[in-house]
Structure formats: C-alpha cells, structure tokens
Amino acid sequence: MANYENNAYFWQKIDTLYLSSNLVISRHKGETHPNFKNLIYPVEYGHLKDTLGTNMEGLSVYVGSESKTTINGIVVAADILIKSVDIKILVGCNEEEIYEVLHFLNSTDFQKTVFIKRGNEIPSWGISDN
C-alpha cells in the first residue's frame, strides 16, 4: 500500500462542505498575522460559516488567485502551542501559491503540516455498500 491513497468520494464530501457553506474572508493577501507579526498571508484566508473547525469559526480556507470553485487539496496541521490538529482547505491555488501557503503554515516551530493533494482515484476500500 502506498503512503497515501486518494479517495474521490472524500473529495466529493469536501466539495459539498465548501460549496454549501458561506465563505467569510478574514485576512487578505499581504496582511500580517495577528499573533505572529513576522508572518504575512500569501493568499486570502477565511473560514466556512456553519462548519466546525478548531478555531471555533469554522473550517479554515486559503483562497488563491484561480477558480474559487476548485479545491486543490487539504492541509493537516499539528499545532503544539494550542494542542490541536486542524484541517485547512486550499481553493483556487496555483502551484506557487500552494508552496507559499505551506511555507507560511510551517514558519513556526509550534506548527507543522502535511499537504494532501486532490486526486480522482477510488481505492477498493473507499467504495461503500449502498
């Protein structure tokens, strides 16, 4: 088995969460992080209203300069400062923006992340009976 196997049905669920929720942008590209003044947001950042996220505002979303309906992947972040594991959705990001977001999210010793790129494969374990 590979280190990671994609599941197209998972991405359908992420699409549904994203497209059926209201996106609220709280930080614009170029703004400074409120707690870490050395960090500058590389793309727009916000959250999905009516979803659950560890920040109590909803699932985090980083929005790039391309299609606002195309989800590129998710970032799983482990943060030892607030003792949490969080999921962040990347939307409309080109390759450079993905790199910049990952660099931004890994810029402190308190948080490290992994990026799961969207795929369209369906492994045998991903198929449900109904």
C-alpha positions in Angstrom: 0.0 0.0 0.0 1.3 3.5 -0.8 1.9 6.0 1.9 -1.3 7.7 1.0 -4.2 6.6 -1.2 -6.6 9.2 -2.6 -10.4 8.7 -2.5 -12.5 10.6 -5.0 -15.6 10.2 -2.7 -13.8 12.0 0.1 -13.2 15.0 -2.3 -16.9 14.9 -3.2 -17.7 15.4 0.5 -15.2 18.2 0.8 -16.7 19.9 -2.3 -20.1 19.6 -0.7 -18.9 21.2 2.6 -17.2 24.0 0.7 -19.9 24.7 -1.9 -22.8 24.5 0.6 -21.2 26.9 3.1 -20.6 30.6 3.2 -17.0 31.6 2.9 -16.0 34.6 5.2 -12.7 36.1 4.3 -11.0 37.5 7.5 -7.4 38.1 6.2 -6.4 39.4 2.8 -3.3 38.6 0.9 -0.4 40.7 2.3 -1.9 41.2 5.7 0.1 40.4 8.9 -0.9 37.5 11.1 -2.4 39.0 14.3 -0.2 36.9 16.7 3.0 36.4 14.7 3.9 39.7 13.2 6.7 38.2 11.0 4.1 36.1 9.1 2.4 37.7 6.0 -0.7 35.9 4.5 0.3 34.8 1.0 -3.3 34.4 -0.2 -6.7 35.3 1.2 -7.7 33.4 4.4 -11.1 32.8 5.9 -13.5 30.2 7.2 -16.7 28.4 6.3 -19.7 29.5 8.3 -21.8 26.8 9.7 -19.0 24.3 9.8 -16.9 23.1 12.7 -13.2 23.9 12.9 -10.7 24.0 15.8 -10.6 27.9 15.6 -14.3 28.0 16.7 -15.1 30.0 13.5 -15.5 27.1 11.1 -13.2 25.2 8.7 -10.2 27.3 7.6 -9.8 28.1 3.9 -6.9 29.6 2.0 -8.1 31.1 -1.3 -5.7 31.6 -4.2 -6.0 33.6 -7.4 -7.5 30.9 -9.6 -11.0 29.3 -9.7 -12.9 29.9 -6.5 -14.7 26.6 -7.0 -11.7 24.3 -7.4 -10.4 22.7 -4.3 -6.7 21.8 -4.7 -6.3 19.8 -1.5 -6.2 20.0 2.3 -3.6 20.7 4.8 -3.5 18.8 8.1 -1.7 20.9 10.7 -0.4 19.8 14.1 -0.1 22.7 16.5 1.7 22.1 19.8 1.0 25.6 21.0 -2.8 25.2 21.1 -2.6 21.4 21.2 -4.7 20.7 18.2 -4.8 19.0 14.8 -6.6 21.1 12.2 -7.7 20.8 8.6 -7.4 23.6 6.2 -8.8 23.7 2.7 -6.9 25.2 -0.3 -9.1 26.6 -3.0 -8.1 28.1 -6.4 -4.3 28.0 -5.6 -1.7 27.7 -8.3 1.5 25.7 -7.6 3.3 28.8 -6.4 0.5 29.7 -4.0 0.3 26.2 -2.7 4.1 26.4 -1.9 3.6 29.8 -0.3 0.8 28.6 1.9 2.7 25.6 3.0 5.8 27.8 3.8 3.5 30.2 5.7 1.9 27.3 7.7 5.3 25.8 8.6 7.1 29.0 9.5 7.0 28.5 13.3 8.3 25.7 15.5 4.8 25.3 17.0 3.0 24.1 13.9 3.9 21.7 11.1 1.7 20.5 8.3 1.3 17.9 5.6 -0.4 18.6 2.2 -2.9 16.1 0.7 -3.3 16.9 -3.0 -6.7 16.2 -4.5 -6.9 13.1 -6.6 -9.6 11.3 -8.5 -8.8 7.7 -7.7 -11.1 5.4 -5.8 -9.4 2.6 -3.8 -11.3 -0.6 -3.2 -11.7 0.3 0.5 -13.3 3.6 -0.5 -16.4 2.0 -2.0 -19.5 1.7 0.2 -22.2 -0.9 0.0 -25.0 1.5 -0.6 
